[in-house]
Amino acid sequence: MMSVAAEFTPLNIAVLTLSDTRTPETDTSGDALVELLTDAGHQLAARELIPDDVYRMRAVVSQWIADPGIHAIISTGGTGLTGRDSTPEALIPLFDRVIDGFGETFRQVSYEEIGSSTVQSRAVAGLANRTVVFCLPGSTGACRTGWNRILAEQLDSRHRPCNFVGVTGAGSGHQVHGQHGNG
């Protein structure tokens, strides 16, 4: 029988903003994610702001995935259908497994806020080398929704019946509990 994590396990989380127009001074979505994750007790492991370029995205995320000290990556931007939005195309090939339920759940909770416009979101997530990767839309509101409605719980080792902490390299004694759908 797996043990239950009685205490919080802080994760090292990297934040990647993908934008052709934002600067470090105008990156409100990245700022919001940093604030939310640190307020929750996690550590900011790295932060980058790069243009919507498939190969630069892959390079940065590949480096972070290869770093055993980074447990989770949250990107913001590039998940829409316009211009150079290419985050899913860039990052899905890096995933060992796609976390289908993340995009589905994000669109479900986003529907409550923006209605049918949520169908244009291509928010995705996956697991790569024991690192969970979440790709959120570029708006600050979408980042807050993703964190508050999904990620805050799923990146908390105390959340039941299951969470993502046990699939990361964090807290070697902690396991994911009650995994549904694992064969």
N, C-alpha and C positions, 0 to 999 in steps of 0.2 A: 504494500500500500504506500502511496506517495504521501510525503509529509506536506502539511499546509504551511505556507509562509505566513508567520505571525507578524513579521515586521516588513516595513517598506524596503525594497531594494532599489536604490537610485541607479538609473541608467545613464550612460554617456551617449548623448544624442547630438547628431550633426544636423545642421539646417542649411539647405541649399535653395537660394532664390534664383529662379530662371526668368530673366526679363531682358528685353532689348532696350527698355526705356528707363528702368529704375536705377538709382544710384544708392550707395550705402546710406546717404542722407534721406532718401525717399522710400526706402524699403520697409514700409509699414507692416507688410505681411511677415517678413522675416523677424522684425522687431517683436511683433505679437507672439510668434511662435517661441522665441527666446524667452520672453516674459512668462508665457504660460508654462513652459517646461521647467524653468528654474523655480517658479512659484510652487510647482508641484513637487519639488525636491530633487529633480534630475539635474545633471551637469551638462552644460553646453560643451561638446567635445570639439566642434569645428563649425565654422560658418563661412559660406562663400556666396557670392553673387556673380553669376555669369550670364552671358547672352543665351538665348534659345538656340543652341547649337548642339546637335545630336552627339557629336564626337567629344566636345568639351564636357557635356553632361556625363557621358559614359566614363570619361577619364577621371573626373572628380569622384563620382560615385564608386567606380571600381577601386580607387585608392582607399576610400573609406570602408568599403566592404572587406578589403584585404586587411584592414587594421583591426586586430582583435580587441583593441580598446574602445572601439565604437560599436555600440549595441543596436542603435536605431538611427535611421536617417529620415528626415522629413523634408520633402521638397515642396516648393510653392511656385506655381506658374507653369504654363505650357501644357495644360490639360484640356484646353478648349478645342475649337474647330477652325479657328481663324489664323491667318498669317503663318507664323513659324511655329505654332504650337506643336511640339513634338516630344513631349516628355514621355508618354507611354511608349512610343516607338523607340525612343532612346534607351529606356530603362528596363522594359519587360524582358528583352533578351538577356539581361544580367541576372534575372531571377532564377533560382533553383525551383521555386514554387510560386505560383501566383496565389494571392489571398483574395479570391473572388468576392467573398462576403464584405470586404472593406468598401469596394466601389459601390456595391449594391446598397449597403447600409448608409454610406455617405449620401447617395442620391435620395434615399428614402427620407433621411432627416433634413436634407437640404430642401426637399419639396415643401416642407412645412414653412420654410422661410421665403423661397423664391418661386414656388409653384412649378409649372411645367418647364421653365427655363433650365431646371436641373438636368434635363435630358441631354443638354449640351456639355455636361461635365464628363470628362473621361478620367476621373479620379481612380487611381489604381494602387495596389500594394502587392508586395511580394517578400519572400524570404530568400536571402542570398548569403551563403557562408555564415550562417548563424546571426545575420544582421537583418532586422526587419526594416523595410523601405516603404514609406508612405508618400504618395504623390498627390498633393492637394492643389486645387485651383489657386490662382494668383491673388484673388481678392482677400483683404484682411478679414472680412466677414466669413468667408469660406474657411479660412484657416482657424478662426475661433470656433466655428461650428464643428469642424473636423476634430479639433482638440477636445472641446467641451463635451461633445456628444459621443465620441468614440475613443480617441487616443488616450485621454486622461485615465479611463478605466482600463483599457487594454494594455497600457504600459505601467500599470500598478500591480506589483506582485501580490497584493492582498485581494485583488478583485476575483470574485467567484461567479460562475463555476470555472472559468478559465481566463488566461491572459497570455500575452506574448513574452513575458519575461523569461520563462523557462526555455524558450527556443533560441534565446540570445546567449551570448557568452557571459552574461552577468550572473552573479549569484550562483556559483557552481552547485550549490546544494539545493537550489530551487528548481522545481519542475512545473510544467504546465499541467494544470489539473482539469479533469473532466473534459478532455478534448473531444469534441463532437465531430464525427465525420472522418476521423483518422482510421484507416484500414489496418 
